[in-house]
Amino acid sequence: MIVLHATAGSARSALAWLTNPAARVSAHYLIDKAGQIYRLVPDEYAAWHAGRAEWRGETAINEISLGIELENANNGHDPYPMAQLNALVDLTREKVAQYRIAPDMVVRHLDIAIPRGRKNDPAGFPWVEFLRRIFPDPPVTVPERPMPPARRATFSQILLSEAYRQVGAVEWPDWAMTRTARVTGLGLPVAPSFEVTVAGRNYIGQSFGRETLVSPIAEWKRVDRLSMLAAPEHQPLREALLQAIYAQAGETYRPDWAFHQYALREPVGPPLSASFRVRVGAEEWSAAIYALDVLYSPVGRWKEIHHLSTLIDERSERDPLAQALLERLYERAGSQWRPMWPSQQYALRERLGAPLGPSFRVSFDGRDYVAEAFALDVLYCVIGEWENVQRLRDL
């Protein structure tokens, strides 16, 4: 196997930690952002990189895998430079050929860590593109025995898995946090899971379209909602969660900022971007993207807060300010605002929230589809039948 990780810090600090015997963690390779490859442990020795993990029924992951660390902040926004990706592709191709590693045995730490959701690295990594460079023509193999029908991935599972992957998350149906989000209609995850420590206790959190959930590590059946942490004894955890979700969005949480206070009172979902400015004509506006809406305010009049959805209802998306905000909304997701695209118009009408990534293609049962994930649902249609937009929810 090959397992990819992210350092969640600089290469220099990771090297110091991974080569310190007292740390009791290690990896076979580390690749910095400049593409320099460091070999830390010979291939023939086990490195302590996987922790508690399971894959294809195997739990002794350290004994059968190579661990590769990538220098990255692991926040879902820090980019992986092309020099680093090229070095990783070269190294992975070499090891795949050397040890005859199968495509499904090249994985991320988030794929194998248990309990599911315990790890999210490498967050924001271009996983699909990477696999295509390693296995451009996956070999066609005949399994020893047919796969039982119940284990065949359904169309809805394929769509859901890709929606999770776009934000650096993994969908584990048996995880209490995932079930809570589904049962209570919180939508899709909008960012990778994260960990916080409060008063010596460790928690894992994850933001979905409508809410951020948190669970104490090792107490996986207990799931709390950020909005319900109102008691005085919950304030340290609440503060830590707010700091974490705004950090994921690229901004420091400030209790006295108008946008931040407004978002706590109104149902706009977790933040997805740092505040930014747009100029339309002679006017300048401050704005911020949240999972369910874009908030904006005239510069200098910070408490005068408006919603993009309301602006569109009153003036239409053709309004110059609405167009500018929509362009930034889709740009954040690595996509492009296309006013004539039926799926994007559908998402506006149904208030499905922010796009999570660019549109993607899926093949299933001999048909080709294009799909797009939003904070509250995935939309899809058969390629060529652009007006026939359908929802994952209805599957």
C-alpha positions in Angstrom: 0.0 0.0 0.0 0.9 3.7 -0.3 -0.7 6.1 2.2 -0.6 9.9 1.6 -0.5 12.3 4.6 -0.2 16.1 5.1 2.2 17.6 7.7 -0.2 20.3 9.0 2.9 22.5 9.3 6.2 23.3 7.7 8.5 20.7 6.2 11.3 21.8 8.6 9.2 21.2 11.7 7.8 17.9 10.3 11.4 16.7 9.6 12.4 17.5 13.1 9.4 15.7 14.5 9.5 12.7 12.2 13.2 12.1 12.9 13.0 12.4 16.7 12.8 8.9 18.2 10.9 10.3 21.2 8.0 11.3 18.9 7.3 7.7 18.1 5.9 8.7 14.7 7.6 8.3 11.3 7.1 8.2 7.6 9.1 6.7 4.7 9.1 9.9 2.6 8.4 13.6 3.0 8.0 16.0 0.0 8.3 19.7 0.6 6.5 22.4 -1.4 9.5 22.9 -3.7 9.4 19.2 -4.7 12.4 18.0 -2.6 12.0 14.4 -1.6 13.4 13.3 1.8 13.7 9.6 2.5 13.3 9.1 6.3 12.8 5.3 6.6 14.0 2.6 4.2 11.2 0.9 2.3 11.9 -2.5 3.9 11.2 -1.1 7.4 7.8 -0.3 8.9 7.2 3.4 9.7 4.7 4.5 12.3 2.5 6.7 10.2 -1.0 5.1 10.0 -2.1 5.0 13.6 -5.4 3.2 14.2 -6.4 2.2 10.7 -8.2 -0.4 8.6 -8.4 -1.1 4.8 -9.9 -4.0 3.0 -10.0 -6.0 6.2 -6.3 -5.3 7.0 -5.5 -3.5 10.3 -1.7 -3.8 10.4 -1.4 -1.0 7.9 2.1 0.2 9.0 3.5 -3.3 8.3 2.3 -3.3 4.7 2.5 0.3 3.5 4.7 3.2 2.6 3.8 6.5 4.2 4.4 9.7 2.2 4.1 13.1 4.0 3.3 16.2 2.0 4.2 19.7 3.3 0.8 21.4 3.7 -1.2 23.2 6.3 -4.0 20.6 5.9 -6.8 23.2 6.1 -8.4 22.6 2.8 -7.2 25.9 1.3 -3.4 25.6 1.3 -2.4 24.7 -2.2 -0.2 21.8 -3.3 2.3 23.4 -5.8 2.9 21.7 -9.1 6.6 21.0 -8.2 5.4 19.1 -5.2 2.7 17.2 -7.1 5.1 16.3 -9.9 7.6 14.9 -7.3 4.8 12.9 -5.7 3.6 11.5 -9.0 7.2 10.4 -9.9 7.8 8.8 -6.5 4.4 7.1 -6.5 4.8 5.7 -10.0 8.2 4.3 -9.1 6.9 2.6 -6.0 3.7 1.3 -7.8 5.9 -0.3 -10.5 8.5 -1.6 -8.0 6.0 -3.3 -5.7 3.2 -3.9 -8.1 0.7 -1.9 -6.0 -2.9 -2.0 -7.2 -4.9 1.2 -7.8 -7.2 0.6 -4.8 -4.2 0.3 -2.5 -3.1 3.9 -3.1 -5.0 5.7 -0.4 -5.2 8.8 1.8 -4.9 8.8 5.6 -8.5 9.9 5.8 -9.6 6.8 3.9 -8.1 4.4 6.4 -8.1 6.0 9.8 -10.5 4.6 12.4 -12.8 5.6 13.9 -14.0 7.0 10.6 -13.6 10.8 10.4 -10.7 10.8 12.9 -8.3 12.1 10.2 -8.8 14.4 7.2 -5.4 14.5 5.6 -4.4 15.4 3.0 -7.2 18.0 3.0 -7.8 19.8 -0.3 -5.5 17.4 -2.2 -6.4 17.0 -5.9 -7.1 13.3 -5.4 -8.9 12.4 -8.7 -6.4 14.2 -10.9 -3.5 12.5 -9.0 -4.9 9.0 -9.4 -5.4 9.7 -13.1 -1.8 10.6 -13.5 -0.7 7.4 -11.6 -3.2 5.0 -13.3 -4.2 6.6 -16.6 -5.4 3.2 -17.9 -6.4 1.1 -14.9 -6.0 -2.6 -15.7 -9.2 -4.5 -16.3 -9.2 -7.4 -13.8 -11.6 -10.3 -13.3 -12.4 -10.8 -9.7 -12.0 -14.4 -8.3 -15.7 -14.4 -7.5 -18.5 -11.9 -8.6 -19.1 -9.0 -6.3 -22.4 -9.4 -4.5 -25.1 -7.0 -5.8 -25.4 -5.4 -2.4 -21.8 -4.2 -2.5 -22.0 -2.6 -5.9 -21.8 1.2 -5.6 -25.1 2.8 -6.3 -25.4 6.0 -8.4 -26.3 8.0 -5.3 -23.2 6.6 -3.4 -21.0 7.7 -6.3 -22.5 11.2 -6.3 -22.3 11.5 -2.6 -18.7 10.2 -2.4 -17.6 12.8 -5.0 -19.4 15.6 -3.2 -17.5 14.7 0.0 -14.2 14.4 -1.8 -14.5 17.9 -3.3 -14.2 19.4 0.2 -11.6 16.9 1.5 -14.1 14.9 3.5 -15.1 11.2 3.5 -18.6 9.8 3.8 -18.8 7.2 6.5 -22.5 6.1 6.7 -22.1 4.4 10.1 -20.5 7.5 11.8 -22.8 9.1 14.3 -22.0 12.6 13.0 -22.8 11.6 9.4 -26.1 10.0 10.5 -27.0 13.1 12.6 -26.4 15.4 9.6 -28.5 13.2 7.4 -31.4 12.7 9.7 -31.6 16.3 10.7 -31.3 17.6 7.1 -28.1 19.6 7.6 -26.9 19.1 4.1 -23.5 18.1 2.8 -20.1 18.7 4.5 -18.6 22.0 3.4 -15.1 21.5 4.7 -12.9 18.7 6.1 -13.4 17.5 9.7 -11.0 19.1 12.2 -9.8 18.6 15.8 -9.9 21.0 18.7 -8.6 20.5 22.3 -10.4 22.2 25.2 -9.4 21.7 28.8 -7.3 18.7 27.9 -10.1 17.0 26.1 -10.0 16.3 22.3 -13.0 16.8 20.0 -13.6 16.3 16.3 -15.9 18.7 14.5 -17.3 19.1 11.0 -19.3 21.8 9.3 -22.3 20.9 7.1 -24.5 23.2 5.1 -26.7 24.3 7.9 -24.6 23.6 11.0 -21.3 22.6 12.6 -21.3 19.3 14.6 -18.9 18.2 17.3 -18.2 15.0 19.0 -15.8 14.1 21.9 -13.1 11.8 20.6 -13.8 8.2 21.8 -17.4 9.2 22.6 -18.6 8.8 19.0 -22.3 8.4 19.8 -22.4 11.8 21.4 -23.0 14.6 18.8 -23.6 18.2 19.7 -24.6 21.1 17.5 -22.7 24.4 17.7 -25.9 26.4 18.0 -26.9 24.4 21.1 -23.7 25.0 23.0 -25.2 27.9 25.0 -24.6 27.0 28.6 -21.7 28.8 30.4 -19.8 25.6 30.7 -19.9 25.1 26.9 -18.4 28.5 26.1 -14.8 27.4 25.8 -15.8 24.6 23.4 -18.0 27.0 21.5 -15.2 29.5 21.2 -12.7 26.9 20.0 -15.2 25.6 17.3 -15.8 29.2 16.1 -12.1 29.8 15.9 -11.6 26.6 14.0 -14.4 27.0 11.4 -13.3 30.6 10.6 -9.7 29.4 10.3 -10.9 26.9 7.8 -12.5 29.8 5.9 -9.2 31.7 6.0 -10.2 34.3 8.6 -9.8 34.9 12.3 -13.0 34.7 14.3 -13.7 38.1 15.9 -16.8 38.3 18.2 -17.1 42.1 17.6 -17.2 41.8 13.8 -20.7 42.5 12.4 -20.6 39.6 9.8 -19.6 37.1 12.5 -22.2 38.2 15.0 -24.9 38.3 12.3 -24.0 34.8 11.1 -24.5 33.5 14.7 -28.0 34.9 14.8 -29.2 34.1 11.2 -29.5 30.8 9.4 -26.7 31.3 6.9 -24.6 28.3 7.8 -20.9 28.1 8.5 -18.4 30.5 6.9 -16.7 29.5 3.6 -14.5 32.5 2.9 -12.7 35.4 4.5 -14.4 38.7 3.9 -13.5 40.5 0.7 -14.4 43.6 -1.2 -16.2 44.2 -4.5 -16.6 47.5 -6.4 -19.6 48.1 -8.6 -19.5 51.5 -10.2 -18.7 54.1 -7.6 -19.7 51.9 -4.7 -17.6 49.5 -2.7 -19.0 46.6 -0.7 -17.6 44.2 1.9 -18.8 40.6 1.5 -18.3 37.1 2.9 -19.5 33.7 1.7 -21.4 31.4 4.0 -22.7 28.0 3.2 -26.3 29.2 2.6 -25.9 32.7 1.4 -23.5 35.6 0.7 -23.6 38.5 3.2 -22.6 42.0 2.0 -22.5 45.4 3.5 -21.6 48.9 2.2 -18.0 49.7 3.2 -18.1 51.9 6.3 -21.7 50.9 7.3 -20.8 47.5 8.7 -24.0 46.9 10.6 -26.1 47.4 7.4 -26.0 43.7 6.3 -27.8 42.3 3.3 -28.2 38.9 1.7 -27.4 38.0 -1.9 -30.5 35.8 -2.1 -32.7 38.8 -1.1 -31.0 41.0 -3.7 -31.7 38.4 -6.4 -35.3 38.1 -5.3 -35.7 41.9 -5.6 -33.7 42.6 -8.6 -32.6 39.3 -10.3 -29.2 37.8 -10.7 -28.6 40.3 -13.6 -28.1 43.1 -11.2 -24.4 44.2 -11.4 -23.8 43.7 -7.7 -25.5 40.3 -7.7 -23.4 39.3 -10.7 -20.2 40.4 -9.0 -21.1 38.4 -5.9 -22.1 35.3 -7.8 -18.9 35.4 -9.7 -16.9 35.4 -6.5 -19.1 32.7 -5.0 -18.4 30.3 -7.9 -14.7 31.4 -8.1 -14.2 30.3 -4.5 -15.4 26.8 -5.5 -13.0 26.6 -8.5 -15.9 27.0 -10.8 -17.5 29.7 -12.9 -20.9 31.5 -12.7 -22.8 30.7 -15.9 -26.2 32.5 -15.9 -27.7 30.2 -18.6 -26.7 26.9 -17.0 -29.9 25.1 -15.8 -28.3 23.5 -12.8 -27.0 26.8 -11.4 -30.4 28.5 -12.0 -32.1 25.5 -10.2 -29.7 25.9 -7.3 -30.6 29.6 -7.0 -34.3 29.0 -7.1 -34.2 26.2 -4.6 -31.8 28.0 -2.3 -29.3 25.1 -2.2 -26.5 27.3 -1.0 -22.9 27.7 -2.1 -21.3 25.5 -4.7 -18.7 23.2 -3.2 -16.6 22.6 -6.2 -16.6 22.5 -10.0 -19.0 20.3 -11.9 -17.9 16.7 -12.4 -18.7 13.8 -14.7 -20.0 10.4 -13.7 -20.6 7.3 -15.7 -23.1 4.8 -14.5 -24.9 1.9 -16.2 -23.7 3.0 -19.6 -24.9 6.6 -19.2 -22.8 9.8 -18.7 -23.9 12.5 -16.3 -22.6 15.9 -15.2 -23.2 16.8 -11.6 -22.5 19.7 -9.3 -22.5 19.7 -5.5 -24.0 22.5 -3.4 -24.2 22.9 0.4 -27.6 21.3 0.6 -27.7 18.8 -2.3 -26.1 17.5 -5.5 -27.7 18.3 -8.8 -27.2 16.1 -11.9 -28.4 15.5 -15.4 -27.6 13.2 -18.3 -25.1 14.9 -20.6 -27.0 16.6 -23.4 -30.3 16.7 -21.5 -29.3 19.9 -19.7 -32.8 21.0 -18.8 -33.6 17.8 -17.0 -32.0 18.7 -13.7 -32.5 16.2 -10.9 -31.5 16.0 -7.2 -29.5 13.5 -5.2 -32.1 13.9 -2.5 -34.8 12.3 -4.7 -32.7 9.1 -5.2 
